[in-house]
C-alpha cells in the first residue's frame, strides 16, 4: 500500500523510521497539532511563572490559537510559509506587524483598535518578550512547526481507541477470539456513528455544551452536541446471522471452526518449561542467601 501522507505525534523513533522507510517512497510525514500545542502550553506556563514574565499568561491562549492557524491557513503544507507565519507571532505580540519575510511579509489581520484589543502589547526588549522568543523560536519547535498537519489530525483515531476500551476494557482478560470479536464490534460501532449530525432543538438551533477538559486546567470550552449513537448495525448483523443459520447451519459451524483454527498459541508456549520441583528448588536456593543469619 502506498501511503501518501502520515500524521503522527512527535515520537522521534517513529519520525526516524518514517523518514528512512516511507519518505523515499513519496510519503509526506506530518505532526498532529494538538500534541505540539500541549507541549508548548506547558512551556509557556513555566515561563509565565518566572519573574517579570507574568504577562505571558495572558498571551498563552492566543499563542496556541496561532499555532493552529499557522497550519490551517496553509492548506498545501508549505513548510517555509508555516515557519514564517509562526515566527511572525513574536513580532505581533510586540505590536510589530511588518515582518520583512517574503513568505509572510505582514500580519493577515485588519488594524486592531478599540474592542479588537483585549491584551497589552509586550514591550520590545523586556524580560517577557525575550523569554517568549526563546520558548517559541527554539530550533526543535520550529522544525516541528514546519511539519504541522494542515488538514488531518489524529483525534479520530484516538476516539476509536477510546471506544475500544468500551468494548474491551483493560481490566478484563479476553481470549484471542474474544478480543478479535470485540475489536470488530468497536469498528462497526465507530464507522456507523462517525458521521453523526449535530443535535438541534425543536427550533432547529444547534445544541451546545460547556466542557471543562483536564488539559485546560480549569478553563472551559464550548462543543456542539451530536445526535445520539445508533445501534442499527447490530440488528442488521443479527438478521444476517439468523438468515445464514436458516440457510445452512453447517456452513456457519465450518466458518466458526476455521476462525478458531486461526487463533495463535498462548504466549506462554514460547517460554521454556520447567518442572515445579525444579522451580521451587531454585526459588529456595535463591532466597536462602538472605536467611543465613537466622
N, C-alpha and C positions, 0 to 999 in steps of 0.2 A: 504494500500500500504506500503510495506517495503522499506524504504529509506536506501540505503547502504552508501551514502555519501552526505553531505550537505555543500555547500560553501556559506558563507555569509560575510558581513563586520564584524567589531568588536563590534557591538551593544551588550552591556553587558546583557541587558534583554533577547535578543534573545539567547545569548550564555547560559544563565542560564536555559532558558526553554528547549533548545535542550539537555543540559546536564542531566536534570531531566526527560524529557519526551521521548526523542528519543534515546539517547546513551545507556540506559539499554536494548533497543531492538536491538542493534547491529549497530546503525548509527554512522558513523565517521563524526565529525564536523571539517571543515577546514575554514581558513580565506582567503579571497581574498588578493593577494599580493599588488595590486595597492593601496588599502586603507591604508595599513600599510606603504607602501613606501611614500605615500603623507604625512602622519603624521611625518615620520622620516625625510623627506626632510625639513619640517618646523622647526623641532628641530635643524637640522644641520645648517640651515640658521641663526637661532637665535644665536647658539653657535659661528658661524663664525664672528659675529659682535662684539664679546667680545674682549677685549684687548689680544694681543699675540695669537689669535686663527684664524687669517686670512687665514692660510694655509688650514684650514678645508674646505674652499670654493672650493679649487682645488680638494679635495678628494671626494666632495659630489657626483658627478655622479658615480664614481667607487663604492662608498659605496652602493648606491641604486641598481646598477647593481649586486653587490654581494648579496644583499637581494634576488633578482630574481634567481640568480644562486644557492643560497642555497636550494631553493625549487625545481628548475628544475633539478638539479643534484642528487636529492634524490627521484626517482620515486615511491618508496614504502612509502614515507612519514614518515620515521623513525624519531621521534622527537628528540632522543638523537643525531643522526647524524646531523640533521639540526642545533641543538643548538651548537654543536662543530664546524661546518663549519662557523656559524655566529660569534662565539667568536674568531675564528682564524683571522678574519679581523683586530681586534685590534692589533694583533702581526704583521700581514702582512704590515700594513702601517708604522710600525717602523722597517721594514727590518728584521723581525724575521719570519722565515718560518718553523721552527720546533716547534710544539705546545705541544707535550707530552701527548696528549689525545688519548686513544685507538680508539675512534670513528672517529677521523680525525687527525692523528699524524703529517701530514705535508701538506703544500700547494700543490695543484694539478698542478700548472703552471710550465713551464720549467724555467731555470735561466733567470732573467730579466736583460739584458745587452744592451747597445747601444740604438738603436731605440725603444726597448721594454720599456725603461724607459722614461716616459714623465712627472713625478712629483717627487718632492723632498720628501725623506722619512721624517717622523716625528721623532724627537729626543726623545728617551725614557725619561720620567720624565719631559718633558716640559709641559707648561700650555695647549697647544693644544692637546697633547697626553692624558693628564689626563681628559680634558674636553670631548674628543671623547669617552673615555672609559665610562665616566659617562652617556653620552647620549645613546650610543649604547648597553650598558650592563645593562640598567635599568631592574629590575625584571619583570615589566609588559611587556616590549617589548620582553624580552627573552621568556616569556611564550607565547606570540603571535607568535614568530618565530617558536616555536615548533609545531604550528598548521597551518603553511603555507600550502596552497593547492599546491601540486606538479604537478598536471596535468590540472585541470579545474579551470576557473576563472568566475567571474560574468559579464564580459564585454558583452557577448552575450545577456544576459537578459537585461542589461542596454541599449543596442542598440535597443532591442524590445520596451522597454518603451519609448525611443526617437521616434520610429516610430509611436507609438500610438498617440503621440502629433500631428503628421501629419494628422491622420485621425480624431482625436477627440481633437482639441485644447482646452486648459483650459478656454480660454476667451469666449467660446460659451457654452451655456447650451443645453443639449440634453435630450430627453425623455429616459425612460429606454430602450425601443426597439431600439431607435436611437443609444444609446451608445452601446448596445449589438451588433447591426449590425456592427458598426464601429470597435469594438474590433475584431470581426470575420474577417473583411476585413484586418485589420492590421496583424492578424495571418496568413492569406493566403498570403499576400504580403511578410511577413518576411520568411515564410517557403519556398516559391517559389524561393526566391533570396538569401537564406542564404549560399548556396554552390556555389556562382559565382566564376568563374575562374579569374585570374588576366588578365588585359588587356595587349596586346602585340602590338608592332609596326609592320609595314609591313615586317621588317627583323626578326620577331619572338622574339624580345627582350622585356623583361618585362618593363612596363612603371612605372615610379615612380613620386611622387610629394613631394615637400618640404612643410611641415606644421609648423605652429607656435602655438601650443596649449597654452591655457591660463595658465595651470598648470606649463608649462615650463618657464614662466616668461621671455619671450623674446628669449628663445633658440629655436632651430629648431629640427625637426625630419623628417626622410625620411620614407614614407609609399608607398607600392605598390598600384597602381590604379587597381580597379576591373572593370570588364565589366559592362556595363550599366544595370540597372534594367530592368527586363522583366515583362510585364503585361499580359502574355498569359493566366494566370489563369482566368482573367476577361472575356475573350472571351469564354473560356470553360464554365464558370459559366452562362453566358448569353445564350449560346447554350443549356445547360442543362435545364435552366428555360423555354426557349421557347419550347423545346420538351415536358416538363412536362405540360405546359399550353395547348399544342396542343392535348395531350392525354386525359387530364381530368382537365378542368378549375376548377371544383368543388373541386377536391382534393387539389389544391393549396389554394383555399379560406378556406377550412377547416383547413389546416395546418397553415395558417395565423391567423385564429381565435384562434386556440389552443395556438400559440405563444403569441398572445395578452393577452390571459387569464392568462398567467404565470407572467405578469408584476406585481410587488408588488405595494402596495398602496403608494401614495406620503408620504414622511417623515412628512409632516405637519399633517397628520391624527393621528399621535401618540401624538400630542400636545393637551393639554386641551383647549377646545374652550371657548371663552369669547365674549360677545356681544360688539359691537362697543361703545355704550354709556357707558358701564361699564369700558371699557379700557380707553376711553377718560377721564372719571371722575377720575380714579386712576392716570392718567398721570398729570392732572391739580393739583390734591391734592399733588402729589409728588413734583411738581415744585413750588407750592405756597410758600413753605418754604423759597425759595430764593428771593421772591418778597415782603416779609413782610415790608421792609423798604421803599417801593415806595408808 
